[in-house]
Amino acid sequence: MTKHLSASLALLGACAGAAQALDAIPGDLALADASACKKPRVVAPPPIREGAQRYNVRRRYVDLDASGTCVVMDFWVERLGGSDSWGARTLEHSFRHFYRGKWVAFETDLQFFPYLLRSPSTGQAYLVAAPDTEIDDIAGNVMPAAYVRGQWETNDPTMAHAYLLVPVDQGASQIYRTLAAQLAARTPADKQTPAERNRIRALQFEAGDAAADTSQGAAR
């Protein structure tokens, strides 16, 4: 095992230990604005150009690490080999953070732009990815996923930068259910788009699955 991998695993293990200590999910989680962050003065590189091979390009600025400084997240749909087949399209991404005076590419586990749930009483926060059917119907299988914020891995100049998120284990069901309820309350049912309704249903379904997995694990 390389020194870099050992260090990364040790760091992720430490983050996971912290996440386990936060398994008691606060009861007052509320939607917060994940884009409420400061953009560096240096302008980020432009997103890729749309064309025959790449389209539905989306960009958001996100406070990924609670530093108050934005990272840039781009997602787009890409055709594979120029094929027009629905099965030959994939969801691609590009992430950048501002590091030592310039924008640097990095990787993280998020499959799509995150929602941010935060507890006003404890300050605990969770980043939650949820399906977007306008993308999902075209390019793949974005599943609900909840994470605790982790740490940056930027020390090894031979390796790509990474932001290590910690998947939520116990309590994921409550997080998905809370996000679904808050999204439903944010927009009256008769004004929700089909994409919004599908997103809420996907979160409710995943909440049920996560609760069942927890119950089965406790029964073993």
QUILIN-V141511 format. One record per backbone hydrogen bond with DSSP energy under -1.0 kcal/mol. CO is the residue of the C=O (numbers start at 1). NH is the residue of the N-H. If there is no record, write none. Layout:
BEGIN
CO/NH ; CO/NH
END
This chain:
BEGIN
2/6 ; 3/7 ; 4/8 ; 5/9 ; 6/10 ; 7/11 ; 8/12 ; 9/13 ; 10/14 ; 11/15 ; 12/16 ; 13/17 ; 14/18 ; 15/19 ; 16/20 ; 17/21 ; 19/22 ; 20/23 ; 23/25 ; 30/118 ; 33/36 ; 34/63 ; 35/37 ; 38/70 ; 53/79 ; 54/51 ; 55/77 ; 58/75 ; 60/73 ; 62/64 ; 62/71 ; 68/38 ; 71/62 ; 72/96 ; 73/60 ; 74/94 ; 75/58 ; 76/92 ; 77/55 ; 78/90 ; 80/83 ; 85/88 ; 88/80 ; 90/78 ; 92/76 ; 94/74 ; 95/106 ; 96/72 ; 97/104 ; 99/102 ; 102/99 ; 104/97 ; 107/163 ; 115/128 ; 116/32 ; 117/126 ; 118/30 ; 119/123 ; 124/119 ; 126/117 ; 127/147 ; 128/115 ; 129/145 ; 132/135 ; 132/136 ; 133/137 ; 135/139 ; 136/140 ; 145/129 ; 146/168 ; 147/127 ; 148/166 ; 151/164 ; 153/162 ; 156/159 ; 161/107 ; 162/153 ; 164/151 ; 166/148 ; 169/172 ; 171/175 ; 172/176 ; 173/177 ; 174/178 ; 175/179 ; 176/180 ; 177/181 ; 178/182 ; 179/183 ; 180/184 ; 181/185 ; 182/186 ; 183/187 ; 188/191 ; 193/197 ; 194/198 ; 195/199 ; 196/200 ; 197/201 ; 198/202 ; 199/203 ; 200/204 ; 201/205 ; 202/206 ; 203/207 ; 204/208 ; 205/209 ; 206/210 ; 207/211 ; 208/212 ; 209/213 ; 210/214 ; 211/215 ; 212/216 ; 213/217 ; 214/218 ; 215/219
END
